[in-house]
Amino acid sequence: MKSLGAKTLVYTAPVWIVGSYDAAGKPNGMAVSWGGICCSQPPCLSVALRKATHSYASLDGKGDFTVSVPSETQVVAADYFGIASGRETDKFRDTGLTPAKSALVDAPYVAEFPLVYECRVRHKLEIGLHTLFVGEILDVKVSEAALGADGHPDIEKLRPFVFLAGPRAYHGIGKRLGKAFEIGKKPRG
Ligand SMILES: Cc1cc2nc3c(=O)[nH]c(=O)nc-3n(C[C@H](O)[C@H](O)[C@H](O)COP(=O)(O)O)c2cc1C
């Protein structure tokens, strides 16, 4: 094995758009890959934001945010949310996407994206360059079109994509490998 050093070389990370209203009430979204589910009960996810982002003050102040998960066809807009800052522009206007009002939290979500989490900040941890916000998931919303027959979001319909930290690239998700908590019951097959 070749050592690559102490780096955030994660393969893979999610591509999430964290939605919030800024101090002036303008809807904003930023791309976040340093995030993930971090507790089952209460259901929580975490997102790590640099203080320099415009979104930071919104999460730190209001404490309400959303996570909207884009589909492969929405990768260009998702990337834009990670390049431009709401401090200088209106990213919803620029992308033509719609900031929808959440039902439970005071934060907008991306109406056109198929999977949405409504969250409220419960914990904040200063780590270094990034500050980790833990948000309790108050609701998960999925577009009807992305719902599977089993009542769960269907990955073939959602078509989320991932971020690869090394090449700084987006990648689609490959084929199904098997049923979790089942195929490992006979570890030698
Ligand atoms: C794929 C991708 C993932 C990103 N992940 C993060 C992240 O996890 N944390 C962070 O602070 N910035 C991240 N960024 C950068 C922010 O999205 C970027 O600084 C953005 O302009 C901040 O928007 P805002 O100033 O409107 O809040 C990411 C950018 C991209 C393209």
The ligand as an SDF file (V2000), in Angstrom:
LIG
                    3D

 31 33  0  0  0  0  0  0  0  0999 V2000
  -18.9110   19.4500   -4.4660 C   0  0  0  0  0  0  0  0  0  0  0  0
  -18.6850   20.5420   -3.4670 C   0  0  0  0  0  0  0  0  0  0  0  0
  -18.7120   20.2490   -2.1190 C   0  0  0  0  0  0  0  0  0  0  0  0
  -18.4980   21.2360   -1.1690 C   0  0  0  0  0  0  0  0  0  0  0  0
  -18.5160   20.9020    0.1580 N   0  0  0  0  0  0  0  0  0  0  0  0
  -18.3320   21.8590    1.0790 C   0  0  0  0  0  0  0  0  0  0  0  0
  -18.4110   21.5280    2.4650 C   0  0  0  0  0  0  0  0  0  0  0  0
  -18.6600   20.3770    2.8580 O   0  0  0  0  0  0  0  0  0  0  0  0
  -18.2140   22.5250    3.3670 N   0  0  0  0  0  0  0  0  0  0  0  0
  -17.9310   23.8250    2.9750 C   0  0  0  0  0  0  0  0  0  0  0  0
  -17.7440   24.6890    3.8410 O   0  0  0  0  0  0  0  0  0  0  0  0
  -17.8750   24.1590    1.6590 N   0  0  0  0  0  0  0  0  0  0  0  0
  -18.0880   23.2210    0.7140 C   0  0  0  0  0  0  0  0  0  0  0  0
  -18.0620   23.5430   -0.6100 N   0  0  0  0  0  0  0  0  0  0  0  0
  -17.8480   24.9370   -1.0090 C   0  0  0  0  0  0  0  0  0  0  0  0
  -19.1100   25.8100   -0.7990 C   0  0  0  0  0  0  0  0  0  0  0  0
  -20.2470   25.1980   -1.3720 O   0  0  0  0  0  0  0  0  0  0  0  0
  -18.8460   27.1810   -1.4420 C   0  0  0  0  0  0  0  0  0  0  0  0
  -17.8500   27.8420   -0.6880 O   0  0  0  0  0  0  0  0  0  0  0  0
  -20.0800   28.0480   -1.5810 C   0  0  0  0  0  0  0  0  0  0  0  0
  -19.7530   29.1280   -2.4190 O   0  0  0  0  0  0  0  0  0  0  0  0
  -20.6180   28.5800   -0.2620 C   0  0  0  0  0  0  0  0  0  0  0  0
  -21.8190   29.2390   -0.5320 O   0  0  0  0  0  0  0  0  0  0  0  0
  -22.3770   30.4440    0.3620 P   0  0  0  0  0  0  0  0  0  0  0  0
  -21.2540   31.4560    0.5210 O   0  0  0  0  0  0  0  0  0  0  0  0
  -23.5320   30.9880   -0.4390 O   0  0  0  0  0  0  0  0  0  0  0  0
  -22.7880   29.8620    1.6630 O   0  0  0  0  0  0  0  0  0  0  0  0
  -18.2630   22.5750   -1.5890 C   0  0  0  0  0  0  0  0  0  0  0  0
  -18.2430   22.8770   -2.9520 C   0  0  0  0  0  0  0  0  0  0  0  0
  -18.4580   21.8830   -3.8860 C   0  0  0  0  0  0  0  0  0  0  0  0
  -18.4290   22.2210   -5.3610 C   0  0  0  0  0  0  0  0  0  0  0  0
  1  2  1  0
  2  3  1  0
  2 30  2  0
  3  4  2  0
  4  5  1  0
  4 28  1  0
  5  6  2  0
  6  7  1  0
  6 13  1  0
  7  8  2  0
  7  9  1  0
  9 10  1  0
 10 11  2  0
 10 12  1  0
 12 13  2  0
 13 14  1  0
 14 15  1  0
 14 28  1  0
 15 16  1  0
 16 17  1  0
 16 18  1  0
 18 19  1  0
 18 20  1  0
 20 21  1  0
 20 22  1  0
 22 23  1  0
 23 24  1  0
 24 25  2  0
 24 26  1  0
 24 27  1  0
 28 29  2  0
 29 30  1  0
 30 31  1  0
M  END
$$$$
